[in-house]
Amino acid sequence: MMFSALFAPMDLGSVRIGNRFVHSATYEVMALETGEVTDRLIGRYRTLARGEVGLIIPGYLYVHSLGRAYRHETGIHDDRMIPGLTRLAGAVHEEGGKIVFQLAHAGRQTTKAMIGRTPLGPSGGDRDPFYFVKPREMDGGQIQEAIRAFGAAARRAVEAGADGIQLHAAHGYLINQFLSPFFNRRKDEWGGSDENRFRFLGEILSEVKRETPQGMPILVKLNTHDHTPREGITPSLAVTYAGRLSKLGIHGLEVSCGSGWYSFMNMCRGEVPVKELVTGLPLWKKPVGRLMLGRMAGKYGFEGGYNIEAAKRIKPVLGDTPLFVVGGMRKAAEMKKALEERYADGIAMSRPFIREPFLVRRIREGKTDASACVSCNRCLAAAANDIPVQCYCREFPASAR
């Protein structure tokens, strides 16, 4: 087989993955507003498992009611979520796949309308450039509450039958906020140095380990570059954090970049779908949105494997900890090269699986050697408009709110 390296099995803790393809967590806009799993959400991941994606990580599950980022985000914050999550895990297992639940807390990256109060973050400070949210600084009790929420969510993942969990420490969410010097300007034990900024994630890992059986995979998604207005996580700091995570015994690391409201196009690259992104904005905000997004158009041209260079820097400090790289992986030959040259152990993708849920099977069968995704990013614009994620490359729905 020409791409046999892509179909070699891989062990994550006590779980064996059938190949090197990973579905990178993607907000689906498919849960109920109360956070419960829906049949549509289950259908999406059943199809991906049938398409032979080795490891499936659904879109971020919020661990606390104050950590909810979006209206139709899936919840794992309450035991009432367990039955639906059990159905989701069961559907993937029925098709021969493995599923890891990504645990997330939005921190400051949400709105008062979404959570019913002013969002919290490691520090107060400037308003974000999109929703104009000015967060409140978390006190010690609130920090401990968030840590315990991750542990409780891990317990629910175990009860629901997930094969593992992933902690979302990227893209401007709460763990990323604590890790980043841009977001975290504290001077107490939770900030002021690399060691202190890492403490929040370290404490979460300890809590999660107490709630999960030995050998159950615990993964982390880490930013290699925040791309914030002032320096946040940089590749050199990401190397430091990755080394710490490896020593703490995580079972896998996925590397990405970009921070939500400050640099969302660094996450995905490609076309800036200005018209579609502006569609759902309130009337008063549309002119500002067109101006801001219009200035971004043409500045984020697609490039293949845009997190590869950071992965090359991080891989040496990981020892035997597997590394997954996401971002611009489109050609099977490039994926194979990343594995054979040992700067990645798995290939994570999002948009290609939105367009082609059977992409992995088609590569295995020799029917294609590249994804058909053109990075138009209309699928991501749909999510911004509360429209369920699918490929809208040819026609964007007229039902945007």
C-alpha positions in Angstrom: 0.0 0.0 0.0 1.5 3.3 -1.1 0.4 5.1 2.1 0.9 2.2 4.5 2.4 4.5 7.2 -1.0 6.2 7.5 -2.7 2.9 8.3 -0.4 1.5 10.9 -2.0 1.1 14.3 -1.1 3.3 17.3 -1.4 2.8 21.0 -2.6 5.6 23.2 -2.4 4.4 26.8 -4.4 1.2 26.9 -6.3 1.9 23.7 -5.2 0.9 20.2 -6.2 3.1 17.3 -6.5 1.4 14.0 -4.8 4.1 11.9 -3.1 7.5 12.2 -6.1 9.6 11.3 -7.7 11.8 13.9 -10.9 13.9 13.7 -9.9 17.2 15.3 -12.6 18.6 17.6 -15.0 20.8 15.7 -18.0 22.8 16.9 -20.9 21.0 15.2 -23.9 23.3 16.2 -25.9 20.1 16.7 -26.6 19.8 20.5 -29.8 21.0 22.1 -29.6 24.4 23.8 -29.5 22.6 27.1 -26.3 20.8 26.0 -27.8 17.3 25.3 -26.7 15.2 22.5 -29.0 14.9 19.5 -29.6 12.2 16.8 -28.0 14.5 14.3 -24.8 14.8 16.3 -24.7 11.0 16.8 -25.3 10.5 13.0 -22.3 12.7 12.2 -19.9 10.7 14.2 -21.3 7.4 13.3 -20.7 8.3 9.7 -17.1 9.3 10.4 -16.4 6.1 12.2 -17.9 4.2 9.3 -15.5 6.2 7.1 -12.7 4.6 9.1 -11.4 7.7 11.0 -9.1 6.0 13.5 -9.7 8.4 16.5 -12.8 10.7 16.7 -12.7 13.8 19.0 -16.1 15.5 18.9 -16.4 19.3 19.4 -15.6 20.7 22.7 -17.8 19.7 25.6 -18.3 22.4 28.2 -17.4 21.3 31.8 -19.2 24.0 33.7 -22.3 26.2 33.0 -20.0 29.3 33.1 -17.7 27.7 30.5 -20.3 27.4 27.7 -19.2 29.3 24.6 -22.0 28.6 22.1 -25.7 28.1 22.0 -25.6 24.5 20.6 -22.4 23.3 22.2 -22.5 19.9 23.7 -22.4 19.7 27.5 -20.6 17.4 30.0 -21.3 19.7 32.9 -24.1 17.7 34.5 -24.9 14.1 35.0 -28.1 14.6 32.9 -25.7 14.7 29.9 -24.5 11.1 30.5 -27.3 9.2 28.7 -26.8 11.1 25.4 -23.1 10.9 25.6 -23.4 7.2 26.2 -25.4 6.9 23.0 -22.7 8.9 21.1 -19.9 6.7 22.3 -21.9 3.6 21.6 -22.6 4.7 18.0 -18.9 5.2 17.3 -18.0 1.8 18.9 -20.7 0.0 16.9 -18.9 1.2 13.7 -15.5 0.0 15.0 -14.2 3.5 15.9 -12.6 5.0 19.0 -13.9 8.2 20.6 -12.2 10.7 23.0 -14.3 13.5 24.6 -12.7 16.9 24.5 -13.3 18.9 27.7 -13.3 22.6 27.6 -14.2 25.8 29.5 -14.6 29.0 27.6 -13.4 31.3 30.4 -13.5 34.8 29.1 -14.3 33.6 25.5 -18.0 33.8 25.8 -20.7 36.4 26.5 -23.0 37.5 29.4 -26.0 36.6 27.2 -24.7 33.0 26.9 -23.9 32.3 30.5 -26.0 34.8 32.4 -23.2 36.8 34.0 -19.9 38.5 33.2 -17.4 36.0 31.8 -14.5 35.0 34.0 -10.8 34.8 33.1 -7.4 34.5 34.8 -7.2 38.3 34.5 -9.5 41.3 33.9 -8.5 43.8 31.3 -9.1 44.8 27.7 -12.4 44.1 26.0 -12.1 41.5 23.2 -12.2 42.9 19.6 -15.5 41.2 18.6 -18.0 40.9 21.3 -16.4 43.7 23.4 -16.5 41.5 26.5 -14.4 42.7 29.5 -13.9 39.7 31.8 -13.7 39.6 35.6 -10.6 38.1 37.2 -11.2 34.7 38.8 -10.6 34.4 42.5 -9.0 31.4 44.2 -12.4 29.7 44.9 -13.5 30.1 41.3 -10.2 28.7 40.0 -10.6 25.6 42.2 -14.2 25.2 41.1 -13.1 25.1 37.5 -10.4 22.6 38.2 -13.0 20.3 40.0 -15.4 20.8 37.1 -12.8 19.2 34.7 -12.4 16.3 37.1 -16.2 15.8 37.3 -16.5 16.0 33.5 -13.8 13.3 33.2 -15.8 11.0 35.5 -18.9 11.5 33.3 -16.8 10.7 30.2 -15.8 7.4 31.8 -19.4 6.6 32.8 -20.5 7.4 29.2 -18.0 4.9 27.7 -15.5 7.3 26.1 -12.2 5.8 25.2 -10.3 8.8 26.6 -10.4 12.5 27.1 -8.6 15.5 25.6 -8.1 18.8 27.5 -8.6 21.8 25.3 -5.6 24.1 26.1 -5.7 25.9 22.8 -7.7 28.5 20.8 -8.1 31.1 23.5 -10.2 29.0 25.9 -9.7 29.0 29.7 -6.7 26.7 30.0 -5.0 28.5 27.1 -5.8 31.8 28.9 -4.0 30.6 32.0 -1.0 29.4 30.0 -0.6 32.6 27.9 1.3 35.7 29.2 -1.1 37.8 27.0 -4.3 36.7 28.9 -2.7 35.8 32.3 -1.2 38.9 34.0 -1.7 37.5 37.5 1.1 37.9 40.1 0.0 35.2 42.5 0.6 31.4 42.4 -1.4 31.2 39.2 0.6 33.6 37.1 3.8 35.7 36.8 6.1 32.9 35.6 5.9 30.0 33.2 5.7 27.6 36.1 2.8 29.4 37.7 0.9 29.9 34.5 1.2 26.1 33.9 -0.1 25.4 37.4 -3.8 25.5 36.4 -3.3 22.8 33.7 -1.2 20.8 36.0 -3.9 20.8 38.7 -6.5 19.8 36.1 -4.4 16.9 35.0 -4.1 15.7 38.6 -7.8 16.0 39.1 -8.6 14.1 35.9 -6.2 11.3 36.7 -8.0 10.7 40.0 -11.3 10.3 38.1 -10.1 8.1 35.2 -8.9 4.5 35.2 -5.2 3.8 34.8 -4.2 3.6 31.2 -7.2 5.6 29.9 -5.8 8.0 27.4 -5.5 11.6 28.6 -4.6 13.9 25.7 -4.0 17.7 25.5 -4.5 20.1 22.7 -1.9 22.9 22.9 -1.4 26.2 21.1 2.1 26.6 19.6 1.4 30.3 18.9 -1.4 32.4 20.2 -1.1 35.1 17.5 -2.4 37.7 20.0 -1.7 41.5 19.8 0.9 41.2 22.5 3.1 38.1 23.1 1.3 35.1 24.4 2.3 31.5 23.8 5.1 31.4 21.3 6.7 28.3 19.8 9.6 28.4 22.4 7.1 28.6 25.3 5.0 25.8 23.7 8.2 23.6 23.7 8.5 24.3 27.5 4.9 23.4 28.2 5.1 20.3 26.0 8.1 19.0 27.9 6.2 19.5 31.2 3.2 17.7 29.8 5.3 14.7 28.7 6.8 14.4 32.1 3.4 14.4 33.7 2.5 11.3 31.6 -0.1 12.5 29.1 -0.8 10.0 26.4 -0.8 12.3 23.4 -0.4 16.0 22.4 -2.2 17.7 19.5 -0.7 21.0 18.4 -2.6 23.9 16.9 -2.4 27.7 16.9 -4.6 30.9 17.0 -6.9 32.4 19.6 -10.6 32.7 19.0 -11.6 36.3 18.9 -8.1 37.7 18.4 -6.8 35.5 15.6 -9.3 33.0 14.4 -8.1 32.9 10.8 -4.7 31.8 12.0 -6.4 28.6 13.1 -7.8 27.7 9.7 -6.2 29.7 6.9 -7.7 30.0 3.5 -10.6 32.3 2.3 -12.1 34.8 4.7 -15.9 34.4 3.9 -16.8 38.0 4.7 -20.3 38.0 3.4 -21.2 34.7 5.1 -19.6 35.7 8.4 -21.4 39.0 8.5 -24.8 37.5 7.7 -25.8 36.7 11.3 -24.5 39.9 13.0 -27.0 42.4 14.4 -27.8 45.2 12.0 -25.8 47.7 13.9 -22.7 45.5 13.9 -22.7 44.6 10.2 -20.8 47.7 8.9 -18.1 47.2 11.5 -18.0 43.4 10.8 -17.6 44.0 7.1 -14.8 46.5 7.7 -12.9 44.3 10.1 -13.3 41.1 8.1 -12.7 42.9 4.8 -9.3 44.0 6.1 -8.4 40.3 6.8 -9.4 39.1 3.3 -6.4 37.9 1.3 -4.0 37.9 4.3 -4.5 34.2 5.3 -3.8 32.3 2.1 -4.0 28.6 2.5 -0.7 26.7 3.1 -0.2 23.0 3.7 0.8 21.8 7.1 1.1 25.2 8.7 1.8 23.8 12.2 4.5 21.4 11.0 7.4 23.7 11.8 6.2 24.0 15.4 5.7 20.3 15.6 9.3 19.7 14.5 10.4 21.9 17.5 8.1 20.2 20.0 8.6 16.5 19.0 12.1 16.1 20.5 10.9 17.0 24.0 8.0 14.6 24.0 10.0 11.3 24.3 7.5 8.5 23.5 4.4 10.7 23.8 2.6 10.7 20.5 2.2 14.0 18.6 -0.8 14.9 16.4 -0.5 17.8 14.0 -3.6 19.7 12.7 -3.8 22.5 10.2 -3.6 22.3 6.4 -3.0 18.6 6.0 -4.6 17.9 2.7 -2.3 15.6 0.6 -1.7 12.0 1.6 1.9 12.2 0.5 2.6 15.1 2.9 0.9 13.2 5.7 3.0 10.2 5.0 6.1 12.3 5.0 5.3 13.8 8.4 5.0 10.3 9.9 8.0 8.8 8.2 10.2 11.7 9.1 8.9 11.3 12.7 7.8 14.9 13.4 4.3 13.6 13.8 2.6 10.4 14.9 -0.9 11.2 13.8 -2.7 13.4 11.3 -5.5 15.5 12.7 -8.1 17.1 10.4 -11.3 19.0 10.6 -12.5 20.7 7.4 -11.5 17.8 5.2 -13.8 15.5 7.2 -16.7 18.0 7.0 -16.5 17.8 3.2 -15.6 14.1 2.9 -16.5 11.9 5.9 -15.3 8.9 4.0 -11.9 10.4 3.1 -9.9 7.9 5.1 -11.6 4.9 3.4 -11.1 6.4 0.0 -7.4 6.9 0.6 -7.0 3.3 1.9 -8.8 2.0 -1.2 -6.6 4.1 -3.5 -9.5 6.2 -4.8 -7.9 9.5 -3.8 -4.6 10.9 -2.6 -5.8 14.3 -1.3 -8.7 16.0 0.3 -11.2 17.9 -1.9 -11.5 20.6 0.7 -10.6 24.0 -0.8 -10.6 25.9 2.5 -13.4 28.3 1.6 -14.3 28.3 5.3 -18.0 28.6 4.7 -18.5 25.6 7.0 -17.0 27.7 9.8 -19.1 30.7 8.9 -22.1 28.4 9.2 -21.2 27.7 12.8 -20.9 31.5 13.5 -24.5 31.8 12.3 -25.9 28.9 14.4 -26.2 26.7 11.4 -25.1 23.0 11.7 -21.7 22.3 10.3 -21.5 20.7 6.8 -19.8 21.6 3.6 -21.4 24.8 2.1 -18.7 25.4 -0.5 -21.2 25.5 -3.4 -24.2 27.2 -1.7 -24.4 28.9 1.7 -27.9 28.5 3.3 -30.3 31.3 3.2 -31.6 30.4 6.7 -28.8 32.2 8.6 -30.4 34.0 11.6 
